[in-house]
Amino acid sequence: MKTVFLGWIHGVGKSTIIQWLMQGKDNIGHFSFWENVRDLGRKSGTVQDIQDFSGLSPEIRSSLMQQAKERFRKVLASQLYETLLVDNHFSVYENKHLVKAIDDEELALYDTLILVEVPIDILHERISQDKKERTRESCDREKIVQHSRYERSIAEEVKKKWKRELIEVENINLERTIEKIQEKI
């Protein structure tokens, strides 16, 4: 199974892109780390509301992430798909601080790394207008700028350290973005 990591911060359209790429194709699957962590948090009772994620203890966050990683490994082991599109992040806010979201061991699980970018002003406007539940950090313009810079630095670090191709696409026009990604996967 080919695994494709689509990363960047919340709100750039990773899930929308993935939905479009999957249309009419049974051989493409989707795994969202954020959706799995949120689902696990709600099922365990540690999270009632999206805002609760901002203040989770490192232990609870780590536990939820480990459970999501176990789910991910089960999907990989199932070999249900020819291609698995993974919606993830290179970095996340943890107790109001940016930290790396993926560890070196996980990088070996990905065949292709794609960075989905959107200019800050456009991203902030999109997030302000959508109806999705979001954490405070993902809606604050200054935090979006900080997160974008950190996300890029981690992506560049991964590219250099692991000598991996890092495909960058700007998601301004969804159809063009999808065409570019389809060419790469």
C-alpha positions, 0 to 999 in steps of 0.5 A: 500500500502506498502511503501519502502524507498530506500535511500543514496546519488546520484549515488549508483544505487537506480533508477536502482535497482527500475527499476529491481525490477519493471520489469514485475510487475504491482503491484509495483510503483516508486516515485523519490523525486529528479526527481519530484523536478527537474521536478517541478523546470523546470516547474516553471522556477526556474531551467533551468539546474541541476547546478541551484539546488546547489544555490536555495534559501531555500524558493524555495527549500522548495516550490519545496519539498512541491510540491513533497511531495503533489505529493507523498501523492496523489500517496499514496492516489491513492492506485494504487500499492501493493508496492511503491518503493521510491527513496529518501535521508536522507540528501541533499546539500542545498546551499552548506550545508548538511541538513536532507532531510526528516522530522519526519512526513514523516517517518510514511509514510514508512513501510521499510527503506533500505540504499543502499551503495556503497564504496566511490571509486567505487561510485566516479568511477561510477559517473565520468563515467556515463552520468547523469546530476549531481550537483557539490557536487555529483561529488566531491570525498571529498563531496561524503565522507562528504555526505556519513558520514552525510547520515549514521548519519541521517539514524542511528538517524532515526533508533534509534529515531523511532525504525525502522528497517534499512536494509543495502545493499551494491550495488556492484553486482546488481543481489545480491543487488536485491535478498537481497532487494526482500527478505526484501520487 
